[in-house]
Amino acid sequence: MNAKPENIFSEKEIKIIRLLEKGLSNKTISERCNISENTVKYHLKNIYKKLGVHSRLQAVRRINKNNLFIN
């Protein structure tokens, strides 16, 4: 994965990924983003697909492995 995160993920997906990295639950993410839990699940599904993973843990590991979202 050599492309910049902002070219792969939507702005909302990037926000959700940053919260996911903090270990937050879908409910907490939904509250912080002012969206429903179902919308969080929808975005997570798309994030997983783009990363080629099937879980939160795998997503965070892939993000860290590829040095995505370094501040």
N, C-alpha and C positions, 0 to 999 in steps of 0.2 A: 504494500500500500504506500505508494510514493507521492500521491496527490495531497494537496493541502486539505485539512479537514473541512474548511469552509467551502471547498469545491465538491466535497463528497456529501456532507450533511447539511440539512437545512438549519437555519438559525435556531429554531425550536429544538431540533434534535441535539444541537451542540449544547444548549442550555440543559437539556435532560441528561446528556452524557456527563456533564460536569457535576450534576447532582448525584447521578448514579455512582460516580467515582468516590463520592463522600459516603456511600453506603446507605443512602436514604431510601425509604420505602416508596412504593408507588403512591400511597396516600399522601405522604409528605411532599413528594415531588409535585403531585397534582395541586396541593395547597400553595406551594411556592410559585408555581407557574400559572395559577388561576385557571386550571383546566380540569376536566373530570379524570378520574382514575382510568376510565376506558380510553380516553385520549392518550394518556401516558402509555398504556399498554400498546396502543396502535403505533405510537412513535418508537417504543422499544422494539416492537416487531420489525419495523423498518430498519432500525439501527442494527439489530442482530443480522438481518439479511445483508446489509451493506458490509458488515464486518465478517460475515461467514461464520457466525457463532449461533449457539442455541440457548445461552443463559447469561444472566447478569455477570457472573464471575468470569465467564469466558470473554465477555465484552470488555470488561475492565482490564483483564490480562492482555487482550489483543491491543487495546489502546495504549497500555503501558509499554508493551513489547515494541510497538511501532513508534513510540515517542510522540504520540498525538497529543495535542492540547497542552503543550508545555507553556506555562506563563512566563 
